[in-house]
Amino acid sequence: QELAEIRSVAVRDDHQGRGIGARLIETAFEEARRFKIQKIFTLTYKPEFFKKFGFCIIDRSELPLKIWADCIHCVKFPDCDETAMLKQI
């Protein structure tokens, strides 16, 4: 109940730099606040983007085991090359 994930954020290459991604993230924050979510995490290849919104890099081991249910089907499991990040709301 206190943790949510931003699972996918995508903006077409020819639309990047227009603030679309930022609006998507801000909308996710607003929704998290409405649901009284305390923390949001993401696994990302773009940590610099998420740092702009207050996400901090964390060790994957800090995330609940429950989130790894989808990961075990990934071809990169267990050698994930995504960066785990967390933001307190």
C-alpha positions in Angstrom: 0.0 0.0 0.0 2.9 2.4 0.5 4.9 1.5 -2.5 4.1 2.0 -6.2 6.1 1.6 -9.4 6.6 3.8 -12.5 6.9 0.9 -14.8 7.1 2.5 -18.3 7.5 6.0 -19.5 8.1 6.5 -23.2 8.1 9.6 -25.5 8.7 9.3 -29.2 12.2 10.5 -30.2 10.7 13.3 -32.3 8.7 14.6 -29.4 11.4 14.6 -26.7 12.5 17.8 -25.1 8.9 19.2 -25.0 8.2 18.3 -21.4 6.0 15.4 -22.2 7.9 13.0 -20.0 8.0 15.5 -17.1 4.2 15.8 -17.3 3.8 12.0 -17.2 6.0 11.8 -14.1 4.2 14.7 -12.4 0.8 13.1 -13.2 2.1 9.8 -11.6 3.1 11.8 -8.5 -0.4 13.4 -8.3 -2.0 10.0 -8.5 0.3 8.6 -5.9 -0.7 11.4 -3.5 -4.4 10.8 -4.1 -3.9 7.1 -3.2 -1.7 8.1 -0.2 1.3 6.2 -1.7 4.5 7.1 0.3 7.2 5.8 -2.1 7.6 5.3 -5.8 10.3 3.2 -7.4 11.4 2.6 -10.9 13.9 0.4 -12.7 15.4 2.4 -15.5 18.0 2.8 -18.2 17.7 6.6 -17.8 18.6 7.5 -14.2 19.5 11.1 -15.0 16.0 11.7 -16.2 14.5 10.4 -12.9 17.1 12.3 -10.8 15.5 15.5 -12.0 12.3 14.5 -10.1 14.0 13.6 -6.8 14.6 9.9 -7.4 17.7 8.4 -5.7 19.6 5.4 -6.8 19.1 2.4 -4.4 20.4 -1.1 -4.3 17.8 -3.5 -5.9 17.9 -5.5 -2.7 16.0 -2.7 -0.9 12.9 -3.5 -3.1 10.4 -6.1 -1.9 10.9 -9.6 -3.4 7.3 -9.3 -4.7 8.4 -7.0 -7.5 10.9 -9.6 -8.9 8.0 -11.8 -10.0 8.0 -10.2 -13.4 11.8 -10.1 -13.5 12.3 -13.8 -13.4 10.9 -14.1 -16.9 13.3 -11.5 -18.3 16.1 -12.7 -20.5 18.5 -10.6 -18.5 17.6 -12.1 -15.1 19.4 -12.2 -12.8 21.9 -9.9 -14.4 19.7 -6.9 -14.6 21.3 -3.8 -16.1 18.6 -1.4 -15.1 19.1 1.1 -12.3 16.8 0.9 -9.3 15.6 4.2 -8.0 13.3 5.4 -5.3 11.4 8.6 -4.4 9.7 9.5 -1.1 6.4 11.3 -1.7 
